Amino acid sequence: MSYALIAFFYLQTLDVLTTLTFLMVGVKEANPLFRIVFSFTGSPLVGLLAIKSLSGLLVWYCWRRQRRNLLNRINLFYAALVAWNLFALLVGTAVIEWPLLTAI
């Protein structure tokens, strides 16, 4: 298994965990597609897993067709997305629970 494929699954796991964490602390999901899927599934976890299944199909296509450059771009996108989730989590909890940071 290639490192890009391992990185993809690692980033998907981080995306699910960070998304669920910021939803639990009260930060709202910004992606309207995700909000629609969440409303249909009734659960953020089920919605995330459904969307991750679609991501898995895209990676399976890249892997089968030897599209390593596309897989690397997908990984860069998800790395940026995880960084954004962490930023949203930090800002969301800073406003809610860290009053000392809001005074700065």
C-alpha positions in Angstrom: 0.0 0.0 0.0 1.4 3.4 -0.9 2.1 6.2 1.5 -0.4 8.4 -0.2 -3.1 5.9 0.4 -2.1 5.6 4.1 -2.0 9.4 4.4 -5.5 9.6 2.8 -7.1 7.2 5.4 -5.2 9.0 8.2 -6.5 12.4 7.0 -10.0 11.0 6.7 -9.9 9.8 10.3 -8.6 13.2 11.5 -11.3 15.0 9.5 -14.0 12.9 11.1 -12.6 13.4 14.6 -12.1 17.1 14.3 -15.5 17.7 12.7 -17.3 15.7 15.4 -15.3 17.5 18.1 -16.1 21.0 16.8 -19.7 20.1 16.4 -19.8 18.9 20.0 -18.5 22.2 21.3 -21.1 24.1 19.4 -19.2 25.3 16.3 -21.6 25.1 13.3 -20.8 23.1 10.1 -20.0 25.7 7.4 -20.4 23.4 4.4 -24.0 23.5 3.2 -23.7 20.0 1.6 -22.7 18.5 4.9 -25.6 20.3 6.7 -28.0 18.8 4.2 -26.5 15.3 4.6 -26.6 15.7 8.4 -30.3 16.6 8.2 -31.1 13.6 6.1 -29.2 11.1 8.1 -30.2 12.5 11.5 -26.6 12.1 12.8 -23.4 13.9 12.1 -21.4 10.7 12.4 -23.6 8.8 9.9 -23.5 11.8 7.6 -19.7 12.0 7.8 -19.3 8.3 7.2 -21.6 8.5 4.1 -19.6 11.3 2.7 -16.3 9.6 3.5 -17.6 6.6 1.6 -17.8 8.8 -1.5 -14.3 10.1 -0.8 -13.2 6.4 -0.6 -14.6 5.8 -4.0 -12.7 8.7 -5.4 -9.5 7.4 -3.9 -10.2 3.9 -5.1 -10.5 5.3 -8.6 -7.2 7.2 -8.2 -5.4 4.1 -6.9 -6.7 1.8 -9.6 -5.9 4.2 -12.4 -2.4 5.1 -11.0 -3.4 8.7 -10.6 -0.9 9.5 -7.9 -0.8 13.2 -8.6 -4.5 13.5 -8.1 -4.3 11.4 -4.9 -1.6 13.7 -3.7 -3.8 16.8 -4.4 -6.7 15.2 -2.6 -4.4 14.6 0.4 -3.3 18.3 0.3 -6.9 19.3 0.3 -7.8 17.2 3.2 -4.7 18.3 5.1 -5.9 21.9 4.7 -9.4 20.9 5.7 -8.1 19.3 8.9 -6.1 22.4 9.6 -9.2 24.5 9.1 -11.2 22.2 11.4 -8.5 22.7 14.1 -8.6 26.4 13.6 -12.5 26.4 13.9 -12.2 24.3 17.0 -9.7 26.7 18.5 -11.6 29.8 17.7 -14.9 28.2 18.7 -13.7 27.1 22.1 -11.7 30.4 22.6 -14.9 32.4 22.3 -17.0 30.0 24.4 -14.6 28.8 27.1 -11.4 30.9 27.1 -12.5 34.4 28.2 -8.9 35.5 28.6 -8.3 35.1 24.9 -11.4 37.1 23.9 -9.9 40.2 25.8 -6.9 40.2 23.5 
